[in-house]
Amino acid sequence: MLQVENLSGGYARSHPVIHNISFEVQPSEMVGLIGLNGAGKSTTIKNILGLLHPHQGTVQINGKTLEQDPTDFRSKISYIPEIPQFYEELTLDEHLQLTTKAYRLDPQVAKQRTEDLLEAFRMKKARKWFPGTFSKGMQQKIMIMSAFLVQPSVLIIDEPFVGLDPLAIQALLDLLQSGKNQGMAILMSTHILEMAEKYCDRFLLLHEGHIQLHGSLTEMRKQANRPHATLEDLFIETAGSDT
Amino acid sequence: MHTAPLFEERKDKSYLKAMRIVTMVAQGGGTPLVIGAFFILLYMGYSSLLEWLPTSFPTWIIIAWISSFFLTSNRLRTWIKTADLTYLLPLESEMKGYFRASIRYSIIVHNLHLLLFLFLVYPFVQLHISNFQTFLLMIMLLCLLQTLNGYMAWWEALLKPIRSTKWLRTVVMIRWMINVFCSLTIFKLYWIWFGIGFMGMFALLLFLKKQAPSYPLPWSFFAKQEQSILAKYYRIANWFVDMPQLPVEIKERKIGVRMLDFFFPSQHALTFLFIRNFVRKSEMISIIGRLLIWTSILMIGIDSIWAHLVLIFIGLWMTYEQLPQVTDQRFYPVWYRLYPIDSRDRKKYIRWFYAILLWGQTMLLGIISGWILHSFLASFLTIAWGILITVLLILFRKLHQ
């Protein structure tokens, strides 16, 4: 379980981007992190991953913080960034081998998962290629495959659908669903609200670094006093209110 | 629209930046001292080599061979950027002035490189080949060849979008072979044969000019080439000051990777990554390879155990200064920092990687030293010295991770 308590942080102490954010993501749950550009989604994610040091508050995975046990914390979490990031000197296969080694996965299990992922994302033919020659969507698939190879307890995804072809989107949704069924806690930042509404169990609507609405769609409708609103309606009303 | 001034502006800015870097290097710690020591040793080695080389040694073949590479390698300096594909593409038909200035500049610079090389080998020419007057004639002919090669490199670049890599490689190969032939005839003073070779080169020039289209310009190729030139300069400067990392060409180098995998079959995640980074990022391995070659040449030139110990120290230190480019987390994607590997393990595997490379270098240099000095003891001493330096560098220099 991912637990965030009173988290404030940003790039400079004098200008925090997020303020006293608290939420949790339970096992077998997918939570949608939504908000305008600059609302604080990426800052929240970076603080969870330990790429930024929180000004205040804590981030725990199964009750442990990064400081308490960095190796254990990191072995339980995987991240798919918005912009494709890869090692230009490694082939697709070697990316997956590196992930296997870094997370100390059982080689046989990792081998089977690798084959399944390559099949699901139709990347078998590209396994010996260097990703510098890939399209953006194919580069995105490397990150997705590496993250799902680990099968982490907590998965953080930032805008996962951008650049993916329809078959790859479906493959990703299937993986998310099966991950959820196996007990994965998923935090997904996205602007595709229709998709979020359909697949997420709960939502966090961030605006200017504060959580404006949170909970299931029904709970957020109550909070906003809009019983028939869609997620998009709530988003526009909340995020667009003072812009 | 006049586009030549844009080229001049970019060139001037680049020179200004280069001057700033050179100033920073000159002001940095013990760098001038190390460079000075390196040049003194180079001079001593060169003098010894001149004395040692018998007059019957075919120096002319070596000089002609090296000259042919200077003549054939004619990378155009264009200062074209990736963004130009968006902003300058609409001006493509008006870019003649820009590229004329670029060709002129590149030809001048390549001629200067060639002149510097000829100036350096002049003592050999004087001792083994000919007098000063003939040497001047040689210089003129080689510069003429260099200029023709410069124009041909431009037309080869224009042919990139429409011809296959194989076709272009064949053209470069033919050009290189004619350059070898012409250089050999120049340094052997076979003027008639040179005339025939020159005519062959001229025919190739006319052929390329006829084949090359005026448009489209190979923007992406120029941008990529420019990036690779910059990356090379940055990596050299990086020995002395911190420079930003530029994207460099990745080469698969299957054999190199397989060899290392064979010698080190069970690799940790980090060493798995470092080995591939080191072998495949082309600039890194070639810089360290060149460093090894230079150190070896200097050791051959100076047959003194003390000089060898100093050279091994300088060689290992300079290699060590390059290695953070393989292990520094700033040069890797975010995942590198997210792996569940604790900081002690990170340090351990970075040190392991450094030690393997530096000890490999030590072994090679130790063998060379023993061979030059005809002494097993010299090999033993230099290897022990190299191991000690490696340990000291790894333990006491700042470890970039």
Interface residues (C-beta under 8 A of the other chain):
Chain A: L49 G50 L51 P70 T71 D72 F73 R74 S75 I77 Y79 P81 Q85 F86 Y87 E88 E89 L90 E94 Q97 L98 K101 A102 Y103 R104 F130 G132 S146
Chain B: P247 I250 E252 Q267 H268 A269 F272 L273 R276 N277 R280 K281 Y332 P333 V334 W335 R337 L338 Y339 P340 I341 D342 S343
